[in-house]
Structures are given as C-alpha cells and as structure tokens.
Amino acid sequence: MRLLMLGGTEFVGRAVTEAALARGWQVTVFHRGTHAPPEGVTALHGDRTDAAGLAALEAGEWDAVVDTWSGAPAAVRDAARLLAGRARSYVYVSSRSVYAYPAAYGLGEDGPLVAGSADATDSGDYAVAKRGAELAALDAFGDRALLVRAGLILGPYENIGRLPWWLGRIARGGAVLAPGPRETALQYVDVRDLAEWTLDAVQSGLGGAYNLVSETGHATMGELLESCVKVTGSDAELRWTAPEDVLAAGIEPWSELPVWLPPGELYDAMYGADVSKALATGLRCRPVAETVADTWSWLRSIGGTAPQRPDRPAVGLAEEKEAAALR
C-alpha cells in the first residue's frame, strides 16, 4: 500500500506513519520540516497555509491519504481537490466535537452536527473548523472519504499534555488531588489503536463517519490514576475528592484536571458515544495500564517533558491551587 501522510511527525500523524511502516507500506510524509519524520519515509515539504504550499504534491499517486489537519478547512479543501484523481481514499481524522452540543449520551454517527464550510479560512471555532474540513473531504472524495471522529486520544507522542501532566504530577509524589468519583467511566482511544484501526479501514475500503473511541467504561478515573502511581513508582497518595468539592475550589475540569469531567451535559457528550460501528469493523482497545506505561516510557526517553502544541493552551493544576484545595 502507498500512503500519503499529511503531517506525520507528531502524535496521531506519527502513530499512523509508524504503524504503516511496520506493515511494510510505502509512506510519503508531507510536512513543513519543523520536526523530523520517522526513518524510512519519503519526505516532501510544504506549508498548507501558503498559496503555493502544495507544489510538492502536484505529482504522484497513492492508495490512501491520511490528514490530521485541525486548522482552517480551506487547507483540507485544497489538498483533497488536488489529490482526488490520484488517491483511492482520503482519511480525515476529525473529532466528536462536530456533533451539535449537547451531544446526547449514546449518540451515534447519525447525530445532529454543527454547521461548517469547506471554504472557511478561519479556524477559530474548533468544532466548526473540523466539520468544515469533513465537508471538504466529502466534497472531493465522496464515499471514498473516511471520517475518523475521535474523542479523547491518549498515548505516546501526546503533544496536548493531558496524560503527561498526570504522570508528571504523580511522579512528584505526595498528596494528589484525585477528582472523583473513582469509578467515573472514561471513554478514550490509545493513539496506536486509532492508527491500527485506520489502516485496517483503508485496506477494507471503508468510507463515511465513525466514532473512534473505546466503549464507555473501558477504564475509570481510578484505574487511570492508579496506573500512573504504579508505573512511576512514586509515593503519591491519591486523595479522592467529590466533584462538588473540586468545583467549589474553583478548579476547572478538563483544563486544570485533564481528562476529568464532573457529571452533566459535558460528561455525557464527551464520554457517552455509541461506538458500535467502530467495534463492528475491528476496533480493539488495549488496557489503560499499557497506555499509561508506554506513555511514561516515552516521556522518560525524551527527558520527562512532553512537547506542547503551540495552538493549544497548556493543561494542569498549579501546585498552590492544589495545595489549597487539599487543605
């Protein structure tokens, strides 16, 4: 198989690229040159935000294109149009954010969507931009477009900072504010499981939209944080705190305490997706302990500090705010 990876040097793109190389696929990575791609690929350079940035893609044919773009939809429109006659399928790694809020618990791929435009040159609203990019892929490739609507993505190479923050905080040890309930069910996907399912889907010729996360309750908040304690070997003491007490302390869910959401509309929208369609087409999710252990190993291999996407705010709870809440 000949794969064109638009991106391919960080997080999801890198995981897809490495998985394809492991299968013996011929992989071309188109990127700006800011980060080095994995060894074994053919590298092409260009900036999708520049009018002439796609020049390197004006020749060549591929069995599939995988695109993880999260900026202005017009960039996906231009790439998809350019490649429509020279690629069999176009995979766009989208987001479950494209569903109109509040997304009901148990919502499938046929749920109501936000409005978007394939021609938009503004990336200010993440959900609207992702939906616009979906429309761009569909406009150029029709039923040959595969929309991977991921939810929370964890695992090695994470450049958002959620699991790396928890690992770093727990590695420091001491009393740790653990947002409860401990049994809070999570729904996420390991980036490597996303990559494997995506490549399998390409080989099978799948098209259309798929919610791509684990089943709700594949792991709990307790299992996630307890796995962090185990792999770091720290003396951290998890102090489980009721949601109402966390909120009363002025602590922001998701941003200050990554991954965690209290019960309510946002929790239902984020952790209540119907994933039966993805499971029926082969999605397999590894245990949370494996995701945590491998992320910790990767973090240590790069000096303990995860890379940070410049277009995303840093996450995590300030030490003094945590200490005050624990008191």
Secondary structure as a PSIPRED ss2 file (coil, helix, strand):
# PSIPRED VFORMAT (PSIPRED V4.0)

   1 M C   1.000  0.000  0.000
   2 R E   0.000  0.000  1.000
   3 L E   0.000  0.000  1.000
   4 L E   0.000  0.000  1.000
   5 M E   0.000  0.000  1.000
   6 L E   0.000  0.000  1.000
   7 G C   1.000  0.000  0.000
   8 G C   1.000  0.000  0.000
   9 T C   1.000  0.000  0.000
  10 E C   1.000  0.000  0.000
  11 F H   0.000  1.000  0.000
  12 V H   0.000  1.000  0.000
  13 G H   0.000  1.000  0.000
  14 R H   0.000  1.000  0.000
  15 A H   0.000  1.000  0.000
  16 V H   0.000  1.000  0.000
  17 T H   0.000  1.000  0.000
  18 E H   0.000  1.000  0.000
  19 A H   0.000  1.000  0.000
  20 A H   0.000  1.000  0.000
  21 L H   0.000  1.000  0.000
  22 A H   0.000  1.000  0.000
  23 R C   1.000  0.000  0.000
  24 G C   1.000  0.000  0.000
  25 W C   1.000  0.000  0.000
  26 Q E   0.000  0.000  1.000
  27 V E   0.000  0.000  1.000
  28 T E   0.000  0.000  1.000
  29 V E   0.000  0.000  1.000
  30 F E   0.000  0.000  1.000
  31 H E   0.000  0.000  1.000
  32 R C   1.000  0.000  0.000
  33 G C   1.000  0.000  0.000
  34 T C   1.000  0.000  0.000
  35 H C   1.000  0.000  0.000
  36 A C   1.000  0.000  0.000
  37 P C   1.000  0.000  0.000
  38 P C   1.000  0.000  0.000
  39 E C   1.000  0.000  0.000
  40 G C   1.000  0.000  0.000
  41 V C   1.000  0.000  0.000
  42 T E   0.000  0.000  1.000
  43 A E   0.000  0.000  1.000
  44 L E   0.000  0.000  1.000
  45 H E   0.000  0.000  1.000
  46 G C   1.000  0.000  0.000
  47 D C   1.000  0.000  0.000
  48 R C   1.000  0.000  0.000
  49 T C   1.000  0.000  0.000
  50 D C   1.000  0.000  0.000
  51 A C   1.000  0.000  0.000
  52 A C   1.000  0.000  0.000
  53 G C   1.000  0.000  0.000
  54 L C   1.000  0.000  0.000
  55 A H   0.000  1.000  0.000
  56 A H   0.000  1.000  0.000
  57 L H   0.000  1.000  0.000
  58 E C   1.000  0.000  0.000
  59 A C   1.000  0.000  0.000
  60 G C   1.000  0.000  0.000
  61 E C   1.000  0.000  0.000
  62 W E   0.000  0.000  1.000
  63 D E   0.000  0.000  1.000
  64 A E   0.000  0.000  1.000
  65 V E   0.000  0.000  1.000
  66 V E   0.000  0.000  1.000
  67 D E   0.000  0.000  1.000
  68 T C   1.000  0.000  0.000
  69 W C   1.000  0.000  0.000
  70 S C   1.000  0.000  0.000
  71 G C   1.000  0.000  0.000
  72 A C   1.000  0.000  0.000
  73 P H   0.000  1.000  0.000
  74 A H   0.000  1.000  0.000
  75 A H   0.000  1.000  0.000
  76 V H   0.000  1.000  0.000
  77 R H   0.000  1.000  0.000
  78 D H   0.000  1.000  0.000
  79 A H   0.000  1.000  0.000
  80 A H   0.000  1.000  0.000
  81 R H   0.000  1.000  0.000
  82 L H   0.000  1.000  0.000
  83 L H   0.000  1.000  0.000
  84 A C   1.000  0.000  0.000
  85 G C   1.000  0.000  0.000
  86 R C   1.000  0.000  0.000
  87 A E   0.000  0.000  1.000
  88 R E   0.000  0.000  1.000
  89 S E   0.000  0.000  1.000
  90 Y E   0.000  0.000  1.000
  91 V E   0.000  0.000  1.000
  92 Y E   0.000  0.000  1.000
  93 V E   0.000  0.000  1.000
  94 S E   0.000  0.000  1.000
  95 S E   0.000  0.000  1.000
  96 R H   0.000  1.000  0.000
  97 S H   0.000  1.000  0.000
  98 V H   0.000  1.000  0.000
  99 Y E   0.000  0.000  1.000
 100 A C   1.000  0.000  0.000
 101 Y C   1.000  0.000  0.000
 102 P C   1.000  0.000  0.000
 103 A C   1.000  0.000  0.000
 104 A C   1.000  0.000  0.000
 105 Y C   1.000  0.000  0.000
 106 G C   1.000  0.000  0.000
 107 L C   1.000  0.000  0.000
 108 G C   1.000  0.000  0.000
 109 E C   1.000  0.000  0.000
 110 D C   1.000  0.000  0.000
 111 G C   1.000  0.000  0.000
 112 P C   1.000  0.000  0.000
 113 L E   0.000  0.000  1.000
 114 V C   1.000  0.000  0.000
 115 A C   1.000  0.000  0.000
 116 G C   1.000  0.000  0.000
 117 S C   1.000  0.000  0.000
 118 A C   1.000  0.000  0.000
 119 D C   1.000  0.000  0.000
 120 A C   1.000  0.000  0.000
 121 T C   1.000  0.000  0.000
 122 D C   1.000  0.000  0.000
 123 S C   1.000  0.000  0.000
 124 G C   1.000  0.000  0.000
 125 D C   1.000  0.000  0.000
 126 Y H   0.000  1.000  0.000
 127 A H   0.000  1.000  0.000
 128 V H   0.000  1.000  0.000
 129 A H   0.000  1.000  0.000
 130 K H   0.000  1.000  0.000
 131 R H   0.000  1.000  0.000
 132 G H   0.000  1.000  0.000
 133 A H   0.000  1.000  0.000
 134 E H   0.000  1.000  0.000
 135 L H   0.000  1.000  0.000
 136 A H   0.000  1.000  0.000
 137 A H   0.000  1.000  0.000
 138 L H   0.000  1.000  0.000
 139 D H   0.000  1.000  0.000
 140 A H   0.000  1.000  0.000
 141 F H   0.000  1.000  0.000
 142 G H   0.000  1.000  0.000
 143 D H   0.000  1.000  0.000
 144 R H   0.000  1.000  0.000
 145 A E   0.000  0.000  1.000
 146 L E   0.000  0.000  1.000
 147 L E   0.000  0.000  1.000
 148 V E   0.000  0.000  1.000
 149 R E   0.000  0.000  1.000
 150 A E   0.000  0.000  1.000
 151 G C   1.000  0.000  0.000
 152 L E   0.000  0.000  1.000
 153 I E   0.000  0.000  1.000
 154 L E   0.000  0.000  1.000
 155 G C   1.000  0.000  0.000
 156 P C   1.000  0.000  0.000
 157 Y C   1.000  0.000  0.000
 158 E C   1.000  0.000  0.000
 159 N C   1.000  0.000  0.000
 160 I C   1.000  0.000  0.000
 161 G C   1.000  0.000  0.000
 162 R H   0.000  1.000  0.000
 163 L H   0.000  1.000  0.000
 164 P H   0.000  1.000  0.000
 165 W H   0.000  1.000  0.000
 166 W H   0.000  1.000  0.000
 167 L H   0.000  1.000  0.000
 168 G H   0.000  1.000  0.000
 169 R H   0.000  1.000  0.000
 170 I H   0.000  1.000  0.000
 171 A H   0.000  1.000  0.000
 172 R H   0.000  1.000  0.000
 173 G C   1.000  0.000  0.000
 174 G C   1.000  0.000  0.000
 175 A E   0.000  0.000  1.000
 176 V E   0.000  0.000  1.000
 177 L E   0.000  0.000  1.000
 178 A E   0.000  0.000  1.000
 179 P E   0.000  0.000  1.000
 180 G C   1.000  0.000  0.000
 181 P C   1.000  0.000  0.000
 182 R C   1.000  0.000  0.000
 183 E C   1.000  0.000  0.000
 184 T C   1.000  0.000  0.000
 185 A E   0.000  0.000  1.000
 186 L E   0.000  0.000  1.000
 187 Q C   1.000  0.000  0.000
 188 Y E   0.000  0.000  1.000
 189 V E   0.000  0.000  1.000
 190 D E   0.000  0.000  1.000
 191 V H   0.000  1.000  0.000
 192 R H   0.000  1.000  0.000
 193 D H   0.000  1.000  0.000
 194 L H   0.000  1.000  0.000
 195 A H   0.000  1.000  0.000
 196 E H   0.000  1.000  0.000
 197 W H   0.000  1.000  0.000
 198 T H   0.000  1.000  0.000
 199 L H   0.000  1.000  0.000
 200 D H   0.000  1.000  0.000
 201 A H   0.000  1.000  0.000
 202 V H   0.000  1.000  0.000
 203 Q H   0.000  1.000  0.000
 204 S H   0.000  1.000  0.000
 205 G C   1.000  0.000  0.000
 206 L C   1.000  0.000  0.000
 207 G C   1.000  0.000  0.000
 208 G E   0.000  0.000  1.000
 209 A E   0.000  0.000  1.000
 210 Y E   0.000  0.000  1.000
 211 N E   0.000  0.000  1.000
 212 L E   0.000  0.000  1.000
 213 V C   1.000  0.000  0.000
 214 S C   1.000  0.000  0.000
 215 E C   1.000  0.000  0.000
 216 T C   1.000  0.000  0.000
 217 G C   1.000  0.000  0.000
 218 H C   1.000  0.000  0.000
 219 A E   0.000  0.000  1.000
 220 T E   0.000  0.000  1.000
 221 M H   0.000  1.000  0.000
 222 G H   0.000  1.000  0.000
 223 E H   0.000  1.000  0.000
 224 L H   0.000  1.000  0.000
 225 L H   0.000  1.000  0.000
 226 E H   0.000  1.000  0.000
 227 S H   0.000  1.000  0.000
 228 C H   0.000  1.000  0.000
 229 V H   0.000  1.000  0.000
 230 K H   0.000  1.000  0.000
 231 V H   0.000  1.000  0.000
 232 T H   0.000  1.000  0.000
 233 G C   1.000  0.000  0.000
 234 S C   1.000  0.000  0.000
 235 D C   1.000  0.000  0.000
 236 A C   1.000  0.000  0.000
 237 E E   0.000  0.000  1.000
 238 L E   0.000  0.000  1.000
 239 R E   0.000  0.000  1.000
 240 W E   0.000  0.000  1.000
 241 T E   0.000  0.000  1.000
 242 A C   1.000  0.000  0.000
 243 P H   0.000  1.000  0.000
 244 E H   0.000  1.000  0.000
 245 D H   0.000  1.000  0.000
 246 V H   0.000  1.000  0.000
 247 L H   0.000  1.000  0.000
 248 A H   0.000  1.000  0.000
 249 A C   1.000  0.000  0.000
 250 G C   1.000  0.000  0.000
 251 I C   1.000  0.000  0.000
 252 E C   1.000  0.000  0.000
 253 P E   0.000  0.000  1.000
 254 W C   1.000  0.000  0.000
 255 S C   1.000  0.000  0.000
 256 E C   1.000  0.000  0.000
 257 L E   0.000  0.000  1.000
 258 P C   1.000  0.000  0.000
 259 V C   1.000  0.000  0.000
 260 W C   1.000  0.000  0.000
 261 L C   1.000  0.000  0.000
 262 P C   1.000  0.000  0.000
 263 P C   1.000  0.000  0.000
 264 G C   1.000  0.000  0.000
 265 E H   0.000  1.000  0.000
 266 L H   0.000  1.000  0.000
 267 Y H   0.000  1.000  0.000
 268 D H   0.000  1.000  0.000
 269 A H   0.000  1.000  0.000
 270 M H   0.000  1.000  0.000
 271 Y H   0.000  1.000  0.000
 272 G C   1.000  0.000  0.000
 273 A C   1.000  0.000  0.000
 274 D C   1.000  0.000  0.000
 275 V C   1.000  0.000  0.000
 276 S H   0.000  1.000  0.000
 277 K H   0.000  1.000  0.000
 278 A H   0.000  1.000  0.000
 279 L H   0.000  1.000  0.000
 280 A H   0.000  1.000  0.000
 281 T C   1.000  0.000  0.000
 282 G C   1.000  0.000  0.000
 283 L C   1.000  0.000  0.000
 284 R C   1.000  0.000  0.000
 285 C C   1.000  0.000  0.000
 286 R C   1.000  0.000  0.000
 287 P C   1.000  0.000  0.000
 288 V H   0.000  1.000  0.000
 289 A H   0.000  1.000  0.000
 290 E H   0.000  1.000  0.000
 291 T H   0.000  1.000  0.000
 292 V H   0.000  1.000  0.000
 293 A H   0.000  1.000  0.000
 294 D H   0.000  1.000  0.000
 295 T H   0.000  1.000  0.000
 296 W H   0.000  1.000  0.000
 297 S H   0.000  1.000  0.000
 298 W H   0.000  1.000  0.000
 299 L H   0.000  1.000  0.000
 300 R H   0.000  1.000  0.000
 301 S H   0.000  1.000  0.000
 302 I C   1.000  0.000  0.000
 303 G C   1.000  0.000  0.000
 304 G C   1.000  0.000  0.000
 305 T C   1.000  0.000  0.000
 306 A C   1.000  0.000  0.000
 307 P C   1.000  0.000  0.000
 308 Q C   1.000  0.000  0.000
 309 R C   1.000  0.000  0.000
 310 P C   1.000  0.000  0.000
 311 D C   1.000  0.000  0.000
 312 R C   1.000  0.000  0.000
 313 P C   1.000  0.000  0.000
 314 A C   1.000  0.000  0.000
 315 V C   1.000  0.000  0.000
 316 G C   1.000  0.000  0.000
 317 L C   1.000  0.000  0.000
 318 A C   1.000  0.000  0.000
 319 E H   0.000  1.000  0.000
 320 E H   0.000  1.000  0.000
 321 K H   0.000  1.000  0.000
 322 E H   0.000  1.000  0.000
 323 A H   0.000  1.000  0.000
 324 A H   0.000  1.000  0.000
 325 A H   0.000  1.000  0.000
 326 L H   0.000  1.000  0.000
 327 R C   1.000  0.000  0.000
